């Protein structure tokens, strides 16, 4: 078995309590037949990391987080035939193993995709989790067609400037949708327009009035990426009959699904870790990431990287978590090892 240095923590903690990230030496598991051993090059920090840092229930101790990653394969399981030692791969990991905030990591090869040599590491590390989340929400939950210009109609995105929102805008535009996205600050509105949104909505003002003013009585597809409790009732009124509302944000209170009943509308949770948590269509995530690479090669979408922090240290990870929790991030933050 192999020992790897990793950055993690022993108990959940709040940013206000100071830096409790530490350097650990962890024992990596023996490779199964489908596994690969990866040397980490860069990782991204996501809001899910900050939530799990505060409440790491169910995460193996010491708590080593990190999901988005680009790394180099150093060892292969016996049944891995489509990859080779020395290949660079991209993946979003699982909650079931130590995360990618580690110099080495054991990963199920089925959730990875081979990265072309000319793709920049940091830009690619920003993408897997948000692309998978946006793709699954749009094409597996809302049943849109995952082909270029194959769809019509509107998509409203609450929190268009975040990591998932930025990818959802680009994917929806590629797929043929008209995109309405919320953003309020000057820089976030500029970013959302750069991602391709057709219409900007200020979430500090009445969303429904703004949507109606644009000429839309209802919206067939709504993606809630911030404060589900706050927005659900209004979105239930705004969603079209037989439409879809999807969310990635856990609620603090019960939401009233009866509001959707007479519209025969649907509410969907999107949680990209569900596939690996329950061993459900695991290989589909590798296939989706292969699609990501195809779209990048065809220049149909672009990376959402906006910030790189250098250095594999507790201080770097603490700073990254501070920046995410400030709720001012646009796009994605990457730590380059």
C-alpha positions as CSV (number, residue, x, y, z in Angstrom):
1,X,0.0,0.0,0.0
2,X,1.1,3.6,-0.7
3,X,1.4,6.6,1.6
4,X,0.3,10.0,0.3
5,X,0.5,13.5,1.8
6,X,-2.9,15.1,1.9
7,X,-4.5,18.4,3.2
8,X,-7.5,17.8,5.5
9,X,-8.9,18.3,9.0
10,X,-10.0,16.2,11.9
11,X,-13.2,18.0,12.9
12,X,-15.7,20.2,11.1
13,X,-14.9,23.9,11.6
14,X,-16.1,27.4,10.7
15,X,-13.8,29.8,8.8
16,X,-14.3,32.4,11.6
17,X,-12.6,29.9,14.0
18,X,-9.3,30.1,12.1
19,X,-7.3,27.6,9.9
20,X,-7.7,24.0,11.1
21,X,-6.5,22.4,7.8
22,X,-3.5,20.2,8.4
23,X,-1.1,18.0,6.5
24,X,-1.7,14.3,6.9
25,X,-0.1,11.1,5.7
26,X,-2.8,8.8,4.5
27,X,-2.8,5.1,3.5
28,X,-4.2,4.7,0.0
29,X,-6.3,1.6,-0.7
30,X,-5.1,-1.2,-3.0
31,X,-6.2,-0.7,-6.5
32,X,-9.3,-2.7,-7.6
33,X,-9.5,-4.0,-11.1
34,X,-11.2,-0.8,-12.4
35,X,-9.1,1.6,-10.5
36,X,-6.2,3.9,-11.4
37,X,-3.6,5.6,-9.2
38,X,-3.3,9.3,-10.1
39,X,-0.6,11.9,-9.2
40,X,-2.5,15.1,-8.6
41,X,-1.6,18.2,-10.7
42,X,-4.4,20.7,-9.9
43,X,-7.8,20.7,-8.1
44,X,-10.7,23.0,-7.9
45,X,-12.6,24.1,-4.8
46,X,-16.4,24.0,-4.9
47,X,-19.1,25.2,-2.6
48,X,-19.7,21.5,-1.7
49,X,-16.2,21.4,-0.2
50,X,-17.0,24.3,2.2
51,X,-20.3,22.7,3.2
52,X,-18.5,19.4,4.0
53,X,-15.8,21.2,5.9
54,X,-18.4,22.6,8.2
55,X,-20.3,19.3,8.5
56,X,-18.2,16.3,7.4
57,X,-20.7,13.7,8.6
58,X,-20.1,10.5,6.6
59,X,-16.7,11.6,5.3
60,X,-13.9,9.2,6.2
61,X,-11.4,10.6,8.8
62,X,-9.1,12.4,8.5
63,X,-11.4,14.4,6.3
64,X,-9.7,14.8,2.9
65,X,-12.0,16.7,0.6
66,X,-11.5,17.7,-3.0
67,X,-13.4,16.5,-6.1
68,X,-12.4,18.3,-9.3
69,X,-9.0,17.1,-10.3
70,X,-6.5,16.7,-13.2
71,X,-3.8,14.2,-12.6
72,X,-1.3,11.8,-14.3
73,X,-1.8,8.1,-14.1
74,X,1.0,6.2,-12.4
75,X,-0.6,2.8,-12.0
76,X,-3.5,0.8,-13.6
77,X,-5.9,-1.8,-12.3
78,X,-5.8,-5.1,-14.1
79,X,-9.1,-4.5,-16.0
80,X,-8.2,-0.9,-17.2
81,X,-7.5,-1.2,-20.9
82,X,-8.5,2.2,-22.3
83,X,-5.9,4.2,-20.4
84,X,-2.1,4.0,-19.9
85,X,0.4,5.0,-17.4
86,X,1.4,8.6,-18.1
87,X,-2.0,9.7,-19.4
88,X,-3.5,12.8,-18.0
89,X,-7.1,12.4,-16.8
90,X,-9.9,14.6,-15.6
91,X,-12.6,13.6,-13.0
92,X,-14.9,14.8,-10.2
93,X,-14.3,12.1,-7.7
94,X,-16.7,10.5,-5.1
95,X,-17.7,11.0,-1.5
96,X,-16.8,7.3,-0.8
97,X,-13.0,7.7,-0.8
98,X,-10.3,10.2,0.2
99,X,-10.6,13.3,-2.0
100,X,-8.3,14.9,-4.4
101,X,-6.7,17.3,-1.9
102,X,-3.9,14.8,-1.8
103,X,-0.7,14.3,-3.8
104,X,-1.9,10.9,-4.9
105,X,-5.4,9.4,-5.2
106,X,-7.0,6.1,-6.1
107,X,-9.9,6.7,-8.6
108,X,-12.4,4.5,-10.4
109,X,-11.3,4.8,-14.0
110,X,-14.9,4.7,-15.2
111,X,-15.5,8.3,-13.9
112,X,-12.5,9.7,-15.7
113,X,-11.7,10.9,-19.2
114,X,-8.4,11.2,-20.9
115,X,-7.2,14.7,-21.3
116,X,-5.5,15.8,-24.6
117,X,-1.8,16.8,-24.1
118,X,-2.4,20.4,-25.3
119,X,-5.2,21.1,-22.8
120,X,-4.1,23.5,-20.0
121,X,-4.2,21.8,-16.6
122,X,-5.7,24.6,-14.5
123,X,-8.5,25.4,-17.0
124,X,-9.5,21.8,-17.1
125,X,-9.4,21.3,-13.3
126,X,-12.1,23.9,-13.1
127,X,-14.7,21.9,-15.1
128,X,-15.6,18.3,-14.1
129,X,-18.0,18.7,-11.2
130,X,-19.8,21.7,-12.6
131,X,-20.1,20.3,-16.1
132,X,-21.4,17.0,-14.8
133,X,-23.9,18.7,-12.6
134,X,-25.2,21.0,-15.3
135,X,-25.2,18.2,-17.9
136,X,-27.2,15.8,-15.6
137,X,-29.7,18.5,-14.6
138,X,-30.4,19.6,-18.2
139,X,-30.2,16.3,-20.1
140,X,-31.0,13.6,-17.6
141,X,-33.5,15.5,-15.3
142,X,-35.2,18.0,-17.6
143,X,-35.0,15.6,-20.5
144,X,-33.5,18.1,-23.0
145,X,-31.8,16.6,-26.0
146,X,-27.9,16.6,-25.6
147,X,-27.3,17.7,-29.2
148,X,-26.4,21.0,-30.8
149,X,-29.4,23.2,-31.5
150,X,-31.8,20.3,-30.8
151,X,-34.0,22.2,-28.4
152,X,-36.3,25.2,-28.2
153,X,-37.8,27.1,-25.3
154,X,-36.4,28.9,-22.3
155,X,-34.3,28.1,-19.3
156,X,-34.1,30.4,-16.3
157,X,-31.0,30.0,-14.1
158,X,-30.9,31.3,-10.6
159,X,-27.3,32.2,-9.9
160,X,-25.9,32.3,-13.4
161,X,-22.4,33.6,-12.4
162,X,-21.5,30.6,-10.2
163,X,-19.6,27.5,-11.4
164,X,-22.6,25.4,-12.3
165,X,-24.6,28.4,-13.6
166,X,-21.7,29.3,-16.0
167,X,-21.6,25.8,-17.4
168,X,-25.4,25.5,-17.6
169,X,-25.6,28.7,-19.6
170,X,-23.1,27.4,-22.1
171,X,-24.6,24.0,-22.4
172,X,-28.1,25.3,-22.8
173,X,-27.1,27.7,-25.5
174,X,-25.2,24.9,-27.3
175,X,-28.4,22.8,-27.1
176,X,-30.6,25.6,-28.6
177,X,-32.2,27.2,-25.6
178,X,-33.0,30.8,-24.8
179,X,-31.3,31.5,-21.5
180,X,-32.4,33.9,-18.7
181,X,-29.9,34.1,-15.9
182,X,-29.8,36.0,-12.6
183,X,-26.8,38.3,-11.7
184,X,-26.7,41.6,-9.9
185,X,-23.2,43.0,-9.6
186,X,-21.6,44.7,-12.6
187,X,-18.8,42.1,-12.9
188,X,-21.2,39.1,-12.5
189,X,-23.6,40.5,-15.1
190,X,-20.7,40.9,-17.5
191,X,-19.6,37.3,-16.8
192,X,-23.0,35.9,-17.4
193,X,-23.3,37.7,-20.8
194,X,-19.8,36.4,-21.7
195,X,-21.1,32.8,-21.0
196,X,-23.9,33.4,-23.5
197,X,-27.0,34.3,-21.5
198,X,-29.7,36.0,-23.7
199,X,-31.4,37.9,-20.9
200,X,-30.1,39.2,-17.5
201,X,-32.4,39.1,-14.4
202,X,-31.5,41.1,-11.3
203,X,-32.3,38.7,-8.4
204,X,-32.5,41.7,-6.0
205,X,-35.6,42.9,-7.9
206,X,-38.9,41.0,-8.5
207,X,-37.9,38.1,-10.8
208,X,-41.4,37.3,-12.1
209,X,-42.0,40.9,-13.1
210,X,-38.7,41.0,-15.0
211,X,-39.5,37.7,-16.8
212,X,-43.0,38.9,-17.8
213,X,-41.5,42.2,-19.0
214,X,-39.3,40.2,-21.4
215,X,-42.5,38.7,-22.8
216,X,-42.5,35.3,-21.1
217,X,-45.7,34.3,-19.1
218,X,-44.1,31.1,-17.9
219,X,-40.7,29.4,-18.2
220,X,-40.6,25.7,-19.1
221,X,-37.3,24.9,-17.4
222,X,-35.9,26.5,-14.2
223,X,-32.6,25.7,-12.5
224,X,-32.2,26.9,-8.9
225,X,-28.5,27.1,-8.0
226,X,-28.8,29.2,-4.8
227,X,-31.2,29.4,-1.9
228,X,-33.9,26.9,-2.9
229,X,-36.0,27.9,0.1
230,X,-36.1,31.5,-0.9
231,X,-37.0,30.9,-4.6
232,X,-39.1,27.8,-4.7
233,X,-42.6,29.3,-4.3
234,X,-42.0,32.0,-6.9
235,X,-40.5,29.5,-9.3
236,X,-43.4,27.2,-8.8
237,X,-45.7,30.0,-9.9
238,X,-43.4,30.9,-12.8
239,X,-42.8,27.4,-14.2
240,X,-44.8,26.4,-17.2
241,X,-47.4,23.6,-17.2
242,X,-45.6,20.3,-17.6
243,X,-42.3,22.2,-16.9
244,X,-39.3,21.3,-14.8
245,X,-37.7,22.9,-11.8
246,X,-34.3,21.4,-10.8
247,X,-32.1,22.4,-7.8
248,X,-28.7,21.5,-6.4
249,X,-29.1,23.4,-3.1
250,X,-30.4,21.6,0.0
251,X,-33.3,23.2,1.7
252,X,-33.5,24.2,5.4
253,X,-37.3,23.8,5.4
254,X,-39.9,21.7,3.7
255,X,-40.9,23.0,0.2
256,X,-44.5,22.8,-0.9
257,X,-44.6,20.4,-3.9
258,X,-48.4,20.8,-4.0
259,X,-47.8,24.1,-5.8
260,X,-46.7,22.1,-8.8
261,X,-49.6,19.6,-8.8
262,X,-52.2,21.3,-11.0
263,X,-49.5,22.2,-13.5
264,X,-48.3,18.6,-13.7
265,X,-44.8,20.1,-13.3
266,X,-41.8,18.3,-11.9
267,X,-39.2,19.0,-9.3
268,X,-35.8,17.3,-9.5
269,X,-32.8,17.2,-7.2
270,X,-29.5,17.0,-9.0
271,X,-26.6,15.6,-7.0
272,X,-23.8,14.3,-9.2
273,X,-22.3,12.1,-6.4
274,X,-25.5,10.0,-6.3
275,X,-24.2,7.8,-9.1
276,X,-21.0,6.8,-7.3
277,X,-22.8,6.8,-3.9
278,X,-25.2,4.1,-5.2
279,X,-23.2,2.5,-8.0
280,X,-25.7,3.7,-10.5
281,X,-24.6,4.1,-14.1
282,X,-21.1,5.1,-12.9
283,X,-19.6,4.8,-16.4
284,X,-21.9,7.6,-17.6
285,X,-19.8,10.2,-15.8
286,X,-16.7,9.2,-17.8
287,X,-18.8,9.4,-20.9
288,X,-20.1,12.9,-20.0
289,X,-16.6,14.1,-19.4
290,X,-15.5,12.7,-22.8
291,X,-18.3,14.9,-24.2
292,X,-16.9,17.9,-22.3
293,X,-13.6,17.4,-24.0
294,X,-15.3,17.1,-27.4
295,X,-17.1,20.4,-26.9
296,X,-13.9,22.1,-25.7
297,X,-12.0,20.9,-28.8
298,X,-14.8,22.1,-31.0
299,X,-14.8,25.5,-29.1
300,X,-18.5,25.2,-28.3
301,X,-17.8,25.9,-24.6
302,X,-15.0,27.5,-22.6
303,X,-13.4,27.0,-19.2
304,X,-14.9,28.9,-16.3
305,X,-11.6,29.3,-14.5
306,X,-11.2,32.8,-13.0
307,X,-8.7,32.3,-10.1
308,X,-5.6,30.2,-9.5
309,X,-3.9,29.8,-6.1
310,X,-0.5,28.1,-6.2
311,X,0.8,25.7,-3.5
312,X,-0.1,22.5,-1.8
313,X,-0.4,23.7,1.8
314,X,-3.0,24.1,4.6
315,X,-2.8,27.9,4.1
316,X,-3.7,27.7,0.4
317,X,-6.7,25.5,1.1
318,X,-7.9,27.8,3.9
319,X,-7.6,30.8,1.7
320,X,-9.6,29.1,-1.1
321,X,-12.4,28.2,1.3
322,X,-12.5,31.8,2.6
323,X,-12.9,33.1,-1.0
324,X,-15.7,30.6,-1.8
325,X,-17.6,31.4,1.4
326,X,-17.4,35.2,0.8
327,X,-20.0,34.4,-1.9
328,X,-18.3,36.8,-4.3
329,X,-16.7,34.2,-6.6
330,X,-17.4,34.4,-10.3
331,X,-16.6,31.2,-12.2
332,X,-14.2,28.7,-10.6
333,X,-11.1,28.7,-8.3
334,X,-8.3,26.2,-8.8
335,X,-5.3,25.2,-6.6
336,X,-2.2,24.3,-8.7
337,X,-0.1,21.8,-6.9
